[in-house]
């Protein structure tokens, strides 16, 4: 037990207390945003993690920490979950998620930064495009879309917007989107963590940062539930879009300079 605790603290080697404060602050903020809009954690956390730990550990860190925030989201919005559509998405997305996660483990640090940065930037126009065209489809469309979503979510961070768009296009609404998204994300998270564990990329550093982010983010869903009917979603969405685009561009620029 003592060895395990010491191993976790070793994960913060060369990271000061003052560097951990913005990580914790963004984790709490992102969990509140995610509880209101259904996305945000995977889009915001890379912006503070990449400068500290590099790009390679980011997706495994977020995969583990998301288990905390998604679990609290499911608990907070349990009665709204659409279990039939959740099952449909998982049947189609899990196999391709394995492929996406395995592919991510083969990337270099610069390659990982390019993938994450590109996905963050593309997520903004993709969400707006789908919303503008009011894309709608049935179970067949949801199943086909989930196959592609599995590949992307397996190897990137910030791809939650794709799942949200799929669920809304399939007719899931309001709090049901948040609850169903969280339920699906828990299973997807288990799959990704398993692949990363087999590939040997879950280090003491990954575990330490994931636990810090996950524990700090736990209250976020319940705070979001209190604000979900009062907070002007369009305001934080616009701010989030701007931050995500700038952050993604910085990551790509840094990767190309290596």
Secondary structure, DSSP 4 states (H G I P E B T S, - for coil): -HHHHHHHHHTTTT--HHHHHHHHHHHHHHHHHHHHHS--HHHHHHHHHHHHH-STTHHHHHHHHHHHHHHHHHHHTGGG--HHHHHHHHHHHHHHHHHHHHHHHT--HHHHHHHHHHHHHHHHHHHHHHHHHT----HHHHHHHHHHHHHHHHH-SSTHHHHHHHHHHTT--THHHHHHHHHHHHHHHHHHHHHHHHHT---HHHHHHHHHHHHHHTTHHHHHHHHTTTS-HHHHHHHHHHHHHHHHHHHHHHHHH-
